[in-house]
Protein backbone atom coordinates (compact mmCIF):
# COMPACT_ATOMS: atom_id res chain seq x y z
CA UNK A 1 0.00 0.00 0.00
CA UNK A 2 1.17 3.53 -0.81
CA UNK A 3 0.69 5.96 2.08
CA UNK A 4 1.36 9.68 2.35
CA UNK A 5 1.86 11.25 5.79
CA UNK A 6 1.91 15.04 6.18
CA UNK A 7 3.04 16.85 9.31
CA UNK A 8 4.06 20.46 9.86
CA UNK A 9 7.27 20.75 11.87
CA UNK A 10 10.58 18.93 12.50
CA UNK A 11 9.71 17.46 15.95
CA UNK A 12 6.57 15.92 14.46
CA UNK A 13 8.50 14.59 11.45
CA UNK A 14 11.17 13.05 13.70
CA UNK A 15 8.55 11.40 15.95
CA UNK A 16 6.78 9.85 12.96
CA UNK A 17 9.98 8.78 11.20
CA UNK A 18 11.46 7.07 14.27
CA UNK A 19 9.35 3.87 14.15
CA UNK A 20 9.42 3.51 10.35
CA UNK A 21 12.90 2.04 10.20
CA UNK A 22 15.64 2.87 7.75
CA UNK A 23 14.61 5.38 5.10
CA UNK A 24 14.70 4.12 1.53
CA UNK A 25 14.97 7.52 -0.18
CA UNK A 26 15.33 11.26 0.44
CA UNK A 27 13.40 13.21 -2.17
CA UNK A 28 14.64 16.52 -3.62
CA UNK A 29 12.87 19.86 -3.31
CA UNK A 30 12.22 22.59 -0.75
CA UNK A 31 10.13 20.33 1.49
CA UNK A 32 11.63 17.69 3.75
CA UNK A 33 10.45 14.40 2.21
CA UNK A 34 11.65 10.90 3.02
CA UNK A 35 10.42 7.45 1.98
CA UNK A 36 10.18 4.30 4.10
CA UNK A 37 9.07 0.73 3.45
CA UNK A 38 7.83 -0.79 6.73
CA UNK A 39 6.03 -4.14 6.48
CA UNK A 40 5.99 -3.94 2.70
CA UNK A 41 4.19 -0.59 2.54
CA UNK A 42 5.58 2.45 0.72
CA UNK A 43 5.32 5.50 2.98
CA UNK A 44 6.27 9.04 1.98
CA UNK A 45 6.61 11.34 5.00
CA UNK A 46 6.39 15.07 4.23
CA UNK A 47 7.05 18.09 6.44
CA UNK A 48 4.82 20.82 5.06
CA UNK A 49 5.37 23.71 7.43
CA UNK A 50 2.72 25.46 9.51
CA UNK A 51 -0.64 26.53 8.11
CA UNK A 52 -3.20 25.73 5.46
CA UNK A 53 -1.26 27.17 2.51
CA UNK A 54 1.79 25.03 3.26
CA UNK A 55 -0.34 21.95 3.91
CA UNK A 56 -2.26 22.39 0.66
CA UNK A 57 0.95 22.74 -1.34
CA UNK A 58 2.47 19.64 0.28
CA UNK A 59 -0.67 17.56 -0.25
CA UNK A 60 -0.92 18.46 -3.94
CA UNK A 61 2.76 17.70 -4.51
CA UNK A 62 2.53 14.36 -2.71
CA UNK A 63 -0.58 13.28 -4.61
CA UNK A 64 0.86 14.28 -7.98
CA UNK A 65 4.04 12.28 -7.38
CA UNK A 66 2.83 9.24 -5.48
CA UNK A 67 -0.94 8.72 -5.99
CA UNK A 68 -1.26 7.20 -2.49
CA UNK A 69 -3.97 4.79 -1.40
CA UNK A 70 -4.20 6.55 1.96
CA UNK A 71 -3.38 10.07 3.14
CA UNK A 72 -2.60 10.77 6.80
CA UNK A 73 -2.55 14.15 8.52
CA UNK A 74 -0.57 13.96 11.74
CA UNK A 75 1.38 15.93 14.31
CA UNK A 76 0.58 17.80 17.52
CA UNK A 77 -2.63 19.55 18.58
CA UNK A 78 -4.12 21.54 21.44
CA UNK A 79 -7.10 20.43 23.51
CA UNK A 80 -9.94 22.95 23.44
CA UNK A 81 -12.05 21.51 26.27
CA UNK A 82 -11.02 19.77 29.51
CA UNK A 83 -10.67 16.01 29.39
CA UNK A 84 -7.59 15.41 27.27
CA UNK A 85 -4.11 15.13 28.76
CA UNK A 86 -0.76 15.88 27.19
CA UNK A 87 0.33 12.95 25.05
CA UNK A 88 -3.20 11.71 24.41
CA UNK A 89 -3.73 10.31 20.91
CA UNK A 90 -6.77 11.71 19.08
CA UNK A 91 -8.15 10.24 15.85
CA UNK A 92 -10.38 12.49 13.75
CA UNK A 93 -14.02 11.47 13.50
CA UNK A 94 -14.67 14.85 11.85
CA UNK A 95 -12.60 17.74 10.51
CA UNK A 96 -13.71 21.38 10.61
CA UNK A 97 -12.33 24.65 9.27
CA UNK A 98 -12.54 27.85 11.29
CA UNK A 99 -13.01 30.88 9.04
CA UNK A 100 -14.73 34.23 8.72
CA UNK A 101 -18.15 32.58 8.41
CA UNK A 102 -17.60 30.40 11.46
CA UNK A 103 -16.65 26.76 11.84
CA UNK A 104 -17.67 24.62 8.87
CA UNK A 105 -17.37 20.89 8.29
CA UNK A 106 -14.93 19.55 5.69
CA UNK A 107 -16.53 16.44 4.17
CA UNK A 108 -14.01 13.68 3.51
CA UNK A 109 -13.77 9.92 3.30
CA UNK A 110 -12.58 8.51 6.63
CA UNK A 111 -10.27 5.58 5.99
CA UNK A 112 -11.09 2.11 7.21
CA UNK A 113 -8.10 2.11 9.53
CA UNK A 114 -9.30 5.46 10.89
CA UNK A 115 -12.70 3.96 11.67
CA UNK A 116 -10.97 1.04 13.40
CA UNK A 117 -8.90 3.47 15.50
CA UNK A 118 -12.01 5.45 16.40
CA UNK A 119 -13.63 2.20 17.54
CA UNK A 120 -10.71 1.64 19.90
CA UNK A 121 -8.65 -0.87 17.93
CA UNK A 122 -5.29 0.90 18.22
CA UNK A 123 -3.32 -1.63 20.27
CA UNK A 124 -0.82 0.29 22.36
CA UNK A 125 -0.54 1.60 25.89
CA UNK A 126 -2.11 5.00 25.18
CA UNK A 127 -5.51 4.21 23.63
CA UNK A 128 -6.79 6.62 21.00
CA UNK A 129 -9.99 8.60 21.43
CA UNK A 130 -12.13 9.94 18.63
CA UNK A 131 -12.15 13.69 18.30
CA UNK A 132 -13.05 16.70 16.21
CA UNK A 133 -10.13 18.43 14.49
CA UNK A 134 -10.69 22.20 14.30
CA UNK A 135 -8.32 23.74 11.76
CA UNK A 136 -7.67 27.44 12.24
CA UNK A 137 -6.11 29.68 9.63
CA UNK A 138 -4.79 32.08 12.27
CA UNK A 139 -3.96 31.81 15.95
CA UNK A 140 -7.18 31.66 17.98
CA UNK A 141 -7.73 31.50 21.72
CA UNK A 142 -9.14 28.22 22.98
CA UNK A 143 -11.78 30.06 24.99
CA UNK A 144 -13.05 31.76 21.85
CA UNK A 145 -13.10 28.48 19.93
CA UNK A 146 -14.92 26.72 22.76
CA UNK A 147 -17.80 29.18 22.45
CA UNK A 148 -18.32 28.47 18.75
CA UNK A 149 -17.82 24.72 18.58
CA UNK A 150 -20.31 22.76 16.45
CA UNK A 151 -22.79 20.49 18.20
CA UNK A 152 -21.70 16.94 18.98
CA UNK A 153 -17.98 17.64 18.82
CA UNK A 154 -16.26 14.92 20.83
CA UNK A 155 -12.83 15.82 22.21
CA UNK A 156 -12.27 18.92 20.05
CA UNK A 157 -8.64 19.81 19.33
CA UNK A 158 -7.12 22.73 17.46
CA UNK A 159 -4.40 22.61 14.82
CA UNK A 160 -3.62 24.43 11.55
CA UNK A 161 -3.33 21.95 8.66
CA UNK A 162 -5.84 19.07 8.64
CA UNK A 163 -8.77 20.96 7.08
CA UNK A 164 -6.65 21.92 4.08
CA UNK A 165 -5.34 18.37 3.67
CA UNK A 166 -8.87 16.96 3.96
CA UNK A 167 -10.03 19.21 1.13
CA UNK A 168 -7.26 17.99 -1.16
CA UNK A 169 -7.92 14.34 -0.24
CA UNK A 170 -11.63 14.79 -1.00
CA UNK A 171 -10.87 16.40 -4.37
CA UNK A 172 -8.82 13.34 -5.34
CA UNK A 173 -11.17 10.77 -3.78
CA UNK A 174 -8.50 9.46 -1.39
CA UNK A 175 -9.34 8.15 2.12
CA UNK A 176 -7.95 10.29 4.94
CA UNK A 177 -6.82 9.46 8.44
CA UNK A 178 -6.30 12.23 11.00
CA UNK A 179 -4.19 11.19 13.98
CA UNK A 180 -2.60 13.69 16.35
CA UNK A 181 -1.19 13.88 19.85
CA UNK A 182 -2.09 16.55 22.40
CA UNK A 183 0.82 18.90 23.12
CA UNK A 184 -1.08 21.48 25.21
CA UNK A 185 -4.12 20.91 27.37
CA UNK A 186 -7.28 23.02 27.51
CA UNK A 187 -6.09 25.04 30.50
CA UNK A 188 -2.86 26.03 28.73
CA UNK A 189 -3.72 29.24 26.85
CA UNK A 190 -0.46 30.19 25.16
CA UNK A 191 0.57 33.85 24.99
CA UNK A 192 2.61 33.29 21.85
CA UNK A 193 2.28 31.56 18.49
CA UNK A 194 4.81 29.29 16.84
CA UNK A 195 4.93 31.43 13.71
CA UNK A 196 6.72 34.08 15.79
CA UNK A 197 9.61 31.63 16.14
CA UNK A 198 9.70 30.36 12.55
CA UNK A 199 11.49 31.23 9.36
CA UNK A 200 9.63 33.05 6.59
CA UNK A 201 8.30 29.78 5.15
CA UNK A 202 6.94 28.66 8.56
CA UNK A 203 8.84 25.37 8.20
CA UNK A 204 11.40 25.47 11.00
CA UNK A 205 12.12 27.14 14.33
CA UNK A 206 14.80 29.85 14.27
CA UNK A 207 16.57 29.96 17.67
CA UNK A 208 17.28 33.67 17.28
CA UNK A 209 13.58 34.40 16.85
CA UNK A 210 12.81 32.42 20.01
CA UNK A 211 15.43 34.32 21.99
CA UNK A 212 14.24 37.70 20.72
CA UNK A 213 10.61 36.89 21.59
CA UNK A 214 11.54 35.76 25.10
CA UNK A 215 13.61 38.90 25.66
CA UNK A 216 10.65 41.04 24.62
CA UNK A 217 8.12 38.99 26.63
CA UNK A 218 9.95 37.12 29.40
CA UNK A 219 6.67 36.02 30.98
CA UNK A 220 6.26 33.39 28.24
CA UNK A 221 9.37 31.44 29.31
CA UNK A 222 7.50 29.17 31.80
CA UNK A 223 4.92 28.47 29.09
CA UNK A 224 7.68 27.55 26.64
CA UNK A 225 9.21 25.15 29.13
CA UNK A 226 5.84 23.50 29.84
CA UNK A 227 5.10 23.23 26.14
CA UNK A 228 8.50 21.65 25.56
CA UNK A 229 7.77 18.95 28.15
CA UNK A 230 4.27 18.33 26.80
CA UNK A 231 5.52 18.23 23.22
CA UNK A 232 7.97 15.49 24.17
CA UNK A 233 5.05 13.49 25.57
CA UNK A 234 3.14 14.07 22.34
CA UNK A 235 6.13 13.03 20.23
CA UNK A 236 6.60 9.83 22.23
CA UNK A 237 2.90 9.04 21.85
CA UNK A 238 3.04 9.40 18.06
CA UNK A 239 6.16 7.26 17.89
CA UNK A 240 4.40 4.53 19.88
CA UNK A 241 1.11 4.76 17.97
CA UNK A 242 2.39 4.58 14.40
CA UNK A 243 3.59 0.93 14.41
CA UNK A 244 0.25 -0.16 15.86
CA UNK A 245 -1.55 1.79 13.17
CA UNK A 246 0.56 0.22 10.43
CA UNK A 247 -0.23 -3.23 11.82
CA UNK A 248 -3.92 -2.53 11.10
CA UNK A 249 -3.35 -1.74 7.43
CA UNK A 250 -3.32 -5.34 6.26
CA UNK A 251 -6.52 -6.21 8.13
CA UNK A 252 -8.68 -3.19 7.33
CA UNK A 253 -10.02 -2.19 3.93
CA UNK A 254 -9.45 1.47 2.98
CA UNK A 255 -11.93 1.65 0.17
HUPETA-V594446 format. One record per helix or strand of 3 or more residues. SS is the DSSP state (~ for helix, > for strand). FROM is the first residue (numbers start at 1). TO is the last residue. If there is no record, write none. Layout:
BEGIN
ss=SS from=FROM to=TO
ss=SS from=FROM to=TO
END
This chain:
BEGIN
ss=> from=2 to=7
ss=~ from=10 to=18
ss=> from=23 to=26
ss=> from=32 to=36
ss=~ from=38 to=40
ss=> from=42 to=47
ss=~ from=52 to=66
ss=> from=70 to=79
ss=> from=89 to=99
ss=> from=102 to=105
ss=~ from=112 to=118
ss=> from=129 to=136
ss=~ from=142 to=147
ss=> from=157 to=159
ss=~ from=162 to=172
ss=> from=175 to=184
ss=~ from=194 to=196
ss=~ from=207 to=216
ss=~ from=218 to=248
END
